[in-house]
Structures are given as structure tokens and as C-alpha cells.
């Protein structure tokens, strides 16, 4: 279960900022710290790395009033293996290279 | 408190301190409020220590958490001035690059066409025997990802040991035009300014540069200033809209290769409007133009000759050449002509990967010198690097084919003599002729011996030329079919290069070894080994020393100094030689410290002075020149050549270019005419192709494509096409096309209105995907001075190949 320490930059516009704070407070994956001017410290906790990625990279920035997401710490000490090898693309391959053969 | 609660509390503490710092705009050098993660109490066994990030040239410092011999956490280092506790999307996933399932763990030799595990002994013997049998036919291709001690050892092994200058790094492909630009302007390499200028400039101009994606933490320093209410004008001069453009007040889109005309247009206006800094120019500058035959030093010209050369570059003429409006050219001229503004220019591959790379570097320096936007905090022409130690290992250690450590060069007798003295070599050991530069080296390797291909054994360390060389069909693949050509690759994964190798050596990486890097702002950084490498993977530096030792044992004279001792003889505190060529003894001493202290002896010759190793252990990097103070402390330098900060500038001089080409403490303002690119679109190949990088992946993707978060975010390469071009060609988003040049072709999915937005007639493909090698298409033409190829422009055509719609990159942008 990865844990991320984040800093969210919120809008300076009071109603947008408040709306963002309200929406963030409803998300059970997040613990909110004390707002510093327009910077909000947040801890995000998810079940999987994939969820963490989606949350940090896609969901938070989509919330109206969230301007920017900085990540300052990631702990993946008790997550399962994170490694995956490079796999062939599913839809296409490079063209044949007639002169690219392993040497004897 | 249970472990999980503790981890969350730590994450909140890190976030809170970073938020406070960002919100209150605390300047660097005030780290006291920010706690650094330390060895944790309460049974938690994670230990933390600093290390610079493994990726770009920004040089962010991280805190790396290790538990049970494994990296388990990464945090931005709040003590680091560069990144102030932050990291980018790549940086905070950097720990995962160590743990791809397919890490190389044993040496492998190709036998009967198949890579077969062998012992380290056999691997080292194989290399040593090939070198012994054909020392002149051996070349070493290195990297701006080499640590400083690794590069220094390779340099000494080749130039001092084998008397062979065929050593060149991949940095030839990314920043050698910056080197020749600095050398021919100031007489010495590397920027005068630092990242501190980004915190103080009024105007930031990005010349063909996309720091929002390529140097994101650096760019966030600028964006933060605006978020805090500071006024800063951002100008993007580019050939395609990027994420950087989104943050800029002005976007000036120019026709490929016409950036020279823009710079000339600014110079024209500065003189025509009489807004150039007459006092600065008269006191500190000379003028230069191309000579016949051309040389890097050119010929001296007068101010009047220079002025006359610029006459034709009126705003209207520049608009005609570049496509940038005359009004925008006037805007740039007015900004540079405004004495009250502090202006910083940033550039990276856009200006460097250019057949006129040296020339455009000269011209941008010239714009700053002519306008006096130099020598004051916030006013600097500053090049960035893409690799973590392109400056430290390549430019400072001098691992280019003409270089020696500390800015010395092989074709200077006095420099060779000095080097031989420091290395305790017999006089005359170092060869006076520069070796092959990168393109030449690979061309020779891909040419049969009986046709002049005199490089027969090529050892690649810490880089991936099978993906990153231009025109792979000419420079890389042919060697794989020629008898007698032997490719050795030291790497961590079976890369696009390693899979074609004859011998593969498994390497340790990043915090699996001690290391030192030098970032883009002259900042030298140090870290200690934190975890063991997997299997039999070993340090690249050890590999070099082990081969050198085997050659010593085989009686190769060059491996001895003039007293008959091994050239890498390292002694312990008691004066006993430590057999560091044996892996089991390699970490009995700190080899990095020994090599670095020897290397330090070179660094004063060109005023690139470094502090002792132990000073770097304490610091989050120090920017050279670093000089000792009366109280025994060591002071770094933010701005070279300026009296207010540079300790080597004479009192009362103001500005002093103390390595001046003209030996009179003056810099050179060059005139270079605009010329068209060597290959331009035509009826057969009607589109421009530009290649480059993306936020999520670092260079050839060897590391970042093995981090699931990054790979999921940007899963494969693509081609960006303008919607109107796509409409004319009948291509929809996600459809596959064949991209074809005169040199090769590949299939790619089309991305219309994607992250980057090229103009009509122009396309962009990133090079990170080893399955989709755009460098089978690119052109190997290079700048005549820097020998750096141009990956940013060649002519291509595209055609649709599938009737069924396939996959467009599934990223956040859709």
C-alpha cells in the first residue's frame, strides 16, 4: 500500500479553494494537513501502485481549485513487487531490419 | 505507533514542511526549518541518506530510504538548494529503476549466436586479450551518466594507459555544441550563471527548450515565483507548442533552423536602436566572424564590420526567414535593450542538436553580451544538460575524444605534459591527436577493416547507442554483420544495444555503488552505496580497473606508470596497496575518494577548482570553482567572471573573462549568417521531423519503462501530427502510419492535438521507446565544430498503413 506525501497548490480564488478543500476532505484515501497560504499538505494512501498513480497523476489535478500537485515523498516499502519488464507493444512492431542480426 | 501510522506521519511531516517552504517562498540556504529524514526509532528499520537523482541534469537531491537491503522510499531532500524538497514524476519513482525483473546479473558471451552466461574472469580475459591484440582498434564509448570517478578511470585507462584517444561519450549527442559555444565565446567551457538566476530574472527566454517536461523541478521554481505574485515574463521560442508554452506569456514559433535569424534580428535591433550596452561591449568584448578556412577561433572583425554584417537582418527579413512576426522580433529587441530588465536564456537539445549548433550557441551568448545581460544575478545565458553528469564527467573530466581532465586537451603539448606528470607517466605517453568523435567512431565500427573501418572492438558503458545514435541503419546495425567487429556492453538491462552485443557485462547502478555527479550549474554531488547490486552485477569503474589490471598482468607497458607501478594503484591508510581489481576487495577502500582526489589536481588549471571529497560528503553539492577560505571552509561560486562573486576576478575588474580566446580578458561576440538546414522537406519527403523526450521517460526509457507508474502513464511512442495535415492525409487519431525518411522507416500511432502541438508541415516523435526506434529515420549530419548530430530536423513522409483504428497513447491527455 503506497503512501505519498503531496503538496497541492490550490486556487487563490476563495470559493474555488473552499470547493477544492471540501471535495478533498470527502476522499477517504487522503489525510489533509494544515493549509499554508495556498499550499495544502496531503498524505495519500491507496491499495495499489496503479491506484496511487491514477490518484496522484489524474484525479487530484482534475478537482476544480487544484492547480498543481507536487509529490515530496513516496514510500513503497510494503507494496508487492513493482517491477515489470518492457513488453512488446500490443498493436504493432518495428519493421523488419534485414541487417540487424545477432553476430555469430 | 504502528509502522503504517508512522509512515503516514513521516509523509505528512515532509509535505507540511515543503508546503510551508513553498507558501512562504523561503529562499535557499535556509534549511533549518526542514527536518531531513533520519534513522527512525521505534523499531522502524528504514535508514535514509542523500543521493542525487539518477535522471536529468537538474541534479535534484533525494533522500533514499533503505530497508533490508532494498530501496523502499524516496523523498525530495529539503536541504537541497536545487529542488528544495521536491521531485518530479520520474524522481520520486527513481527507486523502482533498480528492480526490473530483467536486471542483468551475470556476464554473457555470445556463443553460436546466443548470449551465454560466463564467469567474470572469462569476461575480463576476453576484453583484455582483444585490447592486447589490437590496442589501436579499440574504442570506449561512455556517457554523461558515468559517475565522475568512472569517467576519470576510463579516461586515464584510455589516454594515459593505452595511449589511445578513441574515447567519446554519448554527451557528444546532447551538449557538445554548448561546449564549443562556450569555448569559442569565453575560452573556457560551462555556464557563468547558475539556477539561482531563475529566481532573480525578470524575463526568462527558452530557446527551443521544454523545461516543463525535461527539467520540471527547475521549471517549477519559475512557476512558483509567479504563484507567489512575482512578475516574470516567460517566452517560448520553439518549433512546436509544449507544456512549457502553456505557462508562457509569449510563444514565438519559428521555422526549423531559423533560430539563428532570430538572434541576428535581436542583435540588429540592439545596434540600430542604439540600445546595446556600449560600456560593457567596449570594456569586455571583441568581435569575431568565420574565417577561411573555417576554424573554431574564426577571424577578428571590427565593430563596424560586425554592424554591417547584421544590416540585412531587419525584423521583416527575419520574419520572412523564421516565420516569427516582425513585431515579436521587435519585442525581443526591446526587452534586451531595456537596461532595467534582468534576462536569462535557457536552452538544451533544441540549440545543441543542430548542424549550426555552435553558431546558435555563439549568437545567444552574443545577444547577452551585446545587451550587457551578463554578470548580474538574473542575467545569464545558461545551457541545460539532459544527463546527470554531462557536465561533471564529460566536460570537466574531459572524456570527449580531444579532452583531458580539468579542461586540458590532447593536442596541446603543455597540457599533455601536465597530465603525464600528474599521472606519473613517461613523457610522450599521451597521443597528441584527438580520437574519433561519436559519429566517426560508430561509422568506423560499422565499416569493414579493408575499407578503412579501423575500430574493431568497442566497449559501451552506461549508455544505449543502439537506440540513440542517429541513422541506426548506417551507424549501428552494419557492424553486427561484419566479421571481426566485437561489441561489449556494460549495462543494467538488456537494452537495444546490449541485445546485439557480443559480450554483455552486468553493471551496478545509482545507489548500488558510490558515486559523484556534476549537474548543469557546475554543482558537484556525492553519494554512498546503499544497497548491493543484484547477482554478479558490478561497478563500471571496477570493470575498467579489472581490465586494466589484466592487461598489466599480461605485460602491456601502458598499464604501468614510469616507476613500473599499476596506473590504478590505490593504497590504504597504512600505505599498503589494496587489490581493488579484485571485486572482493573493491570496497576495502573508497575508490571514488582516491580517484577524485587525483582528479582534483587538474581542476585548478582552468579555474574549475573542486573541494576535497569529504566536503562533498557533507554538502548537497557545491558549485565550482570552490575555493578554500581563510577559516578553512570552502566557498562555492554562483557567477563566474563577475567580481562580486568569482574569487578569480581581479579587484576592480568588474567583469573578467580570464580564459579569453584573445588573451585580453574579453569575450567574443560572433557573427554567423543564417543558412538553411542540410535536409529540408521537398516534394518527395514533405514534412519536418523533430525528435525528443517526454516528461515520464528518461532518454531511451531503459530505466523508466521498467517503472510501472511511468510506463502506464506513457506506454509507447507516437507521432504528433497537426490536425490539418492529418485531415489532408486522411488519418484519424490512433491510426498507424509509416514514417519514412531517406534512411529508414517505422510504424507509429498518430496523436493529433496531443501533448505537443507541432505546426502544419511538422511532426514530432519521442525516442524513449526501444520497440519503436525513430533513430532508424533520423539524419546523422552534424555540426562541423561540435560534431553533434541534428536530431531536430530532417525530411520525412508519412502514409497510413491500417484501415482499422489502433491504439493512441493512453495518457491523461487522452
Boltz contact constraints between the chains, C-beta under 6 A:
constraints:
  - contact:
      token1: [A, 3]
      token2: [B, 7]
      max_distance: 6.0
  - contact:
      token1: [A, 3]
      token2: [B, 8]
      max_distance: 6.0
  - contact:
      token1: [A, 3]
      token2: [B, 11]
      max_distance: 6.0
  - contact:
      token1: [A, 5]
      token2: [B, 11]
      max_distance: 6.0
  - contact:
      token1: [A, 5]
      token2: [B, 14]
      max_distance: 6.0
  - contact:
      token1: [A, 5]
      token2: [B, 15]
      max_distance: 6.0
  - contact:
      token1: [A, 6]
      token2: [B, 15]
      max_distance: 6.0
  - contact:
      token1: [A, 7]
      token2: [B, 15]
      max_distance: 6.0
  - contact:
      token1: [A, 7]
      token2: [B, 18]
      max_distance: 6.0
  - contact:
      token1: [A, 7]
      token2: [B, 19]
      max_distance: 6.0
  - contact:
      token1: [A, 33]
      token2: [B, 12]
      max_distance: 6.0
  - contact:
      token1: [A, 33]
      token2: [B, 16]
      max_distance: 6.0
  - contact:
      token1: [A, 36]
      token2: [B, 19]
      max_distance: 6.0
  - contact:
      token1: [A, 36]
      token2: [B, 20]
      max_distance: 6.0
  - contact:
      token1: [A, 36]
      token2: [B, 23]
      max_distance: 6.0
  - contact:
      token1: [A, 37]
      token2: [B, 23]
      max_distance: 6.0
  - contact:
      token1: [A, 39]
      token2: [B, 19]
      max_distance: 6.0
  - contact:
      token1: [A, 39]
      token2: [B, 22]
      max_distance: 6.0
  - contact:
      token1: [A, 39]
      token2: [B, 23]
      max_distance: 6.0
  - contact:
      token1: [A, 41]
      token2: [B, 15]
      max_distance: 6.0
  - contact:
      token1: [A, 41]
      token2: [B, 16]
      max_distance: 6.0
  - contact:
      token1: [A, 41]
      token2: [B, 19]
      max_distance: 6.0
  - contact:
      token1: [A, 43]
      token2: [B, 8]
      max_distance: 6.0
  - contact:
      token1: [A, 43]
      token2: [B, 11]
      max_distance: 6.0
  - contact:
      token1: [A, 43]
      token2: [B, 12]
      max_distance: 6.0
  - contact:
      token1: [A, 53]
      token2: [B, 709]
      max_distance: 6.0
  - contact:
      token1: [A, 58]
      token2: [B, 812]
      max_distance: 6.0
  - contact:
      token1: [A, 70]
      token2: [B, 86]
      max_distance: 6.0
  - contact:
      token1: [A, 71]
      token2: [B, 92]
      max_distance: 6.0
  - contact:
      token1: [A, 72]
      token2: [B, 14]
      max_distance: 6.0
  - contact:
      token1: [A, 72]
      token2: [B, 15]
      max_distance: 6.0
  - contact:
      token1: [A, 72]
      token2: [B, 18]
      max_distance: 6.0
  - contact:
      token1: [A, 72]
      token2: [B, 76]
      max_distance: 6.0
  - contact:
      token1: [A, 72]
      token2: [B, 85]
      max_distance: 6.0
  - contact:
      token1: [A, 72]
      token2: [B, 86]
      max_distance: 6.0
  - contact:
      token1: [A, 73]
      token2: [B, 11]
      max_distance: 6.0
  - contact:
      token1: [A, 73]
      token2: [B, 14]
      max_distance: 6.0
  - contact:
      token1: [A, 73]
      token2: [B, 75]
      max_distance: 6.0
  - contact:
      token1: [A, 74]
      token2: [B, 74]
      max_distance: 6.0
  - contact:
      token1: [A, 74]
      token2: [B, 92]
      max_distance: 6.0
  - contact:
      token1: [A, 75]
      token2: [B, 7]
      max_distance: 6.0
  - contact:
      token1: [A, 75]
      token2: [B, 73]
      max_distance: 6.0
  - contact:
      token1: [A, 77]
      token2: [B, 67]
      max_distance: 6.0
  - contact:
      token1: [A, 77]
      token2: [B, 72]
      max_distance: 6.0
  - contact:
      token1: [A, 77]
      token2: [B, 73]
      max_distance: 6.0
  - contact:
      token1: [A, 82]
      token2: [B, 96]
      max_distance: 6.0
  - contact:
      token1: [A, 82]
      token2: [B, 708]
      max_distance: 6.0
  - contact:
      token1: [A, 83]
      token2: [B, 99]
      max_distance: 6.0
  - contact:
      token1: [A, 83]
      token2: [B, 100]
      max_distance: 6.0
  - contact:
      token1: [A, 83]
      token2: [B, 101]
      max_distance: 6.0
  - contact:
      token1: [A, 84]
      token2: [B, 708]
      max_distance: 6.0
  - contact:
      token1: [A, 85]
      token2: [B, 101]
      max_distance: 6.0
  - contact:
      token1: [A, 85]
      token2: [B, 102]
      max_distance: 6.0
  - contact:
      token1: [A, 86]
      token2: [B, 705]
      max_distance: 6.0
  - contact:
      token1: [A, 89]
      token2: [B, 716]
      max_distance: 6.0
  - contact:
      token1: [A, 89]
      token2: [B, 771]
      max_distance: 6.0
  - contact:
      token1: [A, 91]
      token2: [B, 806]
      max_distance: 6.0
  - contact:
      token1: [A, 91]
      token2: [B, 807]
      max_distance: 6.0
  - contact:
      token1: [A, 92]
      token2: [B, 736]
      max_distance: 6.0
  - contact:
      token1: [A, 92]
      token2: [B, 747]
      max_distance: 6.0
  - contact:
      token1: [A, 94]
      token2: [B, 746]
      max_distance: 6.0
  - contact:
      token1: [A, 99]
      token2: [B, 477]
      max_distance: 6.0
  - contact:
      token1: [A, 99]
      token2: [B, 481]
      max_distance: 6.0
  - contact:
      token1: [A, 100]
      token2: [B, 477]
      max_distance: 6.0
  - contact:
      token1: [A, 102]
      token2: [B, 113]
      max_distance: 6.0
  - contact:
      token1: [A, 103]
      token2: [B, 480]
      max_distance: 6.0
  - contact:
      token1: [A, 103]
      token2: [B, 502]
      max_distance: 6.0
  - contact:
      token1: [A, 104]
      token2: [B, 113]
      max_distance: 6.0
